Amino acid sequence: VEASIPEPQREAWLKNQASGFKGKDEFEKEVVRHVETTLARSMFNCDETAAYAATSLAFRDRLVIEWNRTQQRQTFADTKRVYYLSLEFLMGRALDNAMLNVGDKEVAKSGLSDLGFRIEDIIQQENDAALGNGGLGRLAACFLDSLASLDYPAWGYGLRYRYGIFKQEIIDGYQVEVPDYWLDFNPWEFPRHDVTVDIQFYGYVKKTTDDSGKVTAHWEGGDTVRAVAYDVPIPGYATPATNNLRLWSSQAASGEFDFQKFNSGDYESSVADQQRAETISAVLYPNDNLDRGKELRLKQQYFWVAASLYDIVRRFKKSKRPWREFPDQVAIQLNDTHPTLAIVELQRILIDLEGLDWDDAWNIVQQTFCYTNHTVLPEALEKWSVGLVQHLLPRHLQIIYDINLFFLQSVERSFPKNREILSRVSIIEESQPKMVRMAYLAIVGSHKVNGVAELHSDLIRTTIFKDFVTIFGPDKFVNVTNGITPRRWLHQANPGLSDLIATKVGGPELFLKDLTLLNKLELSVNDPAFRKAWAEVKLANKQRLADYIKTTTGYTVNPIALFDVQVKRIHEYKRQQLNIFGVIYRYLKLKAMTPEERKKVPPRVSIFGGKAAPGYWMAKQIIHLINSVSKVVNNDPDIGDALKVIFIEDYNVSKAEIIVPASDLSEHISTAGTEASGTSNMKFVLNGGLIIGTCDGANIEITREIGEENIFLFGNLAEDVDDLRHNHTYGDHKTDPGLDQVFDAIHSGTFGSVHDFQGMISAVRDHGDYYLVSDDFHSYLETQDLVDKSYADQELWITKCITSVSRMGFFSSDRCINEYAEMMWNVEPLQPETNIGTKKGE
Ligand code: 7GP
């Protein structure tokens, strides 16, 4: 439908264009107007929630104007766009970010104060948008921020889960999951009830042959579910550019079907149909680095991928270009293998619906897609059973088989008589049942594949995807080391440090746009006033966290103590068990000391946070042990300030914004070779904390940038892991003596029922210690001693911190996005000045 206003009437539109508030008076007026009209309340019943709502709406009005302009500009410029497909976007809160990016946070602060509110309290009213599990989802959120801030024409596509990641409660030391119903009031989304796509499932395939003998497949029958678009504006920093994140929500496809049931009196079953359709986007799967192969998950994947591709193709078709130009207009990035069906869906659209030849279509597909791998853990590599795919997506399975056939034929031509390689690289695993290997499909259907840190990219080239490097050549596999947005992870989370840095490197709008400018800080490393201010900022951030800990746990922690933090998803490979065993060892040592000796020990607060997947028994035991240790240690009168152990409940993005700036030391201690990158390691160093870590993921590049004198590395190397594991199983493997002491203490019941922790102990002693906890224990303890000694020399410590921050510029997600744009997408920024005249159609 052509909905464009005809020329003669446009003058009235232009005259009345929305503009949003300008200055404090207008801001206040808008807030009051939204309270009184949009919310239908008044100054006699305006609580902080209402003030949050009205403030958000006032800023949203401003955002929407730039958002519309950006979309128009992109449409007119008709340049190549990037589409970032991710099942997870871990966005956190939006208001503070909107204020920063629109500008006028100061205006809001003083305006809200006039109206009787503190801006900090208002910001805290917002629920986190927690549509993600951990690193993968938060990376997607940082990338959206950078894409907008760098003026790239880009869209995100995801699912609008009604329930994000569960809320974690700790009850009697155990994790309990509570649903996260976050959509009660969400001013940041715009339902587009006119943008819908009907998505087909199940059914069967019919083939027809036309006069020329050409065979066409038709996918018929089955169920239909409707996808409805919800749009979320993504503002860039210090640019008017505002991109779009489109999240799909599932609904019953309305039709006579329902009415028939309704009229025949079968009201209940028509409601049941409705609910079944809504189930698809109802809940985020709460697994991090684990694939469970559930049918509903596959439905989610196809639903989202099919709706997004329909949208992308619809937009391309408006340009009336020939199909071969599709890859000049469209780059699609697959965030891990979750959206891999997009490859098959695009091929299906091109051959079945648009009538292209297989080869022409396949060229277009390969030139369009790129794939990012985020893990080498075997349990996380997606596979779907052939039977399930056949049942749910019969036509797609045929296409997958054809893709595989043509691929294996080409491999055979290059490696004649090499049966071995054929079965190794086949997209179909000939197991019982047969499985579709999604990563292989993603590689074959993309023109570039990347890992997320140097070691990880090397590992995928030499281990899990080795054969594909042989087949496609090394250039297809590249590295793009992860990054983080300095807007949220420095300026918003740590305004004190950001302001202090600004005094030395010249204004936030400079270094938040070009993080390498931080290197100017090194000139001030010996400036006494600067160092003093630096220490004050850190102490204030620690005090803020101490206050938070007091109100949420009741425990008092001393902000002078070394704050040692490990916050991330709980996973055996991330080794929170190594950390808590180390804490127990420290506790035993303290207990064995005289009171005088204890007074000389540098005080420490060990802080943990993170969720366990609800079905991950061992991870839940780890949480229970941490909480049990916390209870014993914190209530032991012998110990006092020398050691406190804190578990922060329900770790999420907004809590990270309080925790990260308060750390002196953070732990990134995965078994070498298992953590693809890690991104919180970057956040902690950028906020003036040091790291204890293994030679894994991005720790390695952080070390290269900041210097090895500024990081506490320990443990075995990735190249030795296989041999050590082999030796555990076949050699005689003795537990580290220090660790034996820890296990004895647990066995003696010091931390409650032994039964609960037996699993963690036997994992090390009896089941091959797959994660090398015992092998790395001694080195870990020694390195922690070194940390204590270094922290005692505060002057040297501060030098290390300032120096490290000054060298962290590389880890901005802006650098990452520019690398993707150049190496993988071949897209250019679209400067806001490239304007378009508001005259022509939409
Ligand atoms: C994570 C990796 O574990 C983490 O090391 C990395 O920094 C992050 O991705 C971003 O690249 N992976 C996941 O969160 C995950 O679930 C399996 O990967 C799909």
Residues whose N, C-alpha, C, O or C-beta is under 5 A from the ligand:
A	BS01	7GP	G134 G135 L136 L139 D288 N289 D336 H374 T375 A380 V452 E675 A676 S677 G678 T679
